[in-house]
């Protein structure tokens, strides 16, 4: 195995431990100091839900649950709204597209409720500035935690 890559792999479990061992907060109760870059985990009633990564931690976390956030800024909420409405199929045409779903009154309500739900979820995060380390840790944390809303499928 490539030695540099091996070092990244060996760092995954300790970083994951720091992530899951963090005392959970919520987006509204974020501490004054948060890392600029890293990996985060949303959980609902102890069930791991979604792992993400960012280079702008505080604003990114707020985007997930801001009422005005569109589907591109709140993909986790959008996925929860898809599940709630049964509209799971991605499409690459106008009918059924993300933009069209956001205009659907029932879907719009489900999307807003999902953002409110995320706002109250337990949140943990860990600093990781290196882009490769971030990407690997996001995948590892999603896999290890069995986060149900990370599928790594292409859409």
Residue, then its C-alpha position, 0 to 999 in steps of 0.5 A: x500500500x502507498x505509505x502516504x495513503x496508509x498513514x491516512x487510513x491509520x488515522x481514520x479510527x482515532x479521528x472517528x473515535x474523537x467524532x463519536x466521543x464528542x459531547x453532542x450539541x445542536x445547531x442552535x447550541x453550537x459552541x463559540x469555537x468550532x473548527x473551520x474544516x472537518x467532518x460532522x455527524x447528525x444523529x436522531x435518538x442515538x441513530x446515526x443519520x448523516x455524515x458530511x464534510x466541509x471547509x466552512x463548518x458553522x455556516x455549513x451546519x446552519x445551511x442544513x436547517x435554515x428555513x430558506x435553504x434550497x435543496x442544494x444547501x440542505x441535501x440531508x433535509x431534502x432526502x428526509x422530505x423525499x422519504x416522507x413523501x415517497x418521492x425517492x426517484x431522482x430525475x434528470x428532466x424538469x418533471x420530478x426534478x429537485x426544483x420542481x419538487x420544491x414547488x410542490x406544496x406537500x413536498x415543500x411542507x415535508x422539506x421545511x419539517x425536515x429542516x426543523x427536525x435536523x435543527x434539533x438533532x444531535x450533532x458532533x464534529x471533528x476537525x480535519x483540514x486535509x481534503x484527502x483526510x476529510x474525504x476518507x473520514x466522511x466515508x469511514x464515519x458514514x460506514x462505521x456509524x451506519x448513517x442511514x442517509x449516506x449512500x454515496x450513490x451518484x445521482 
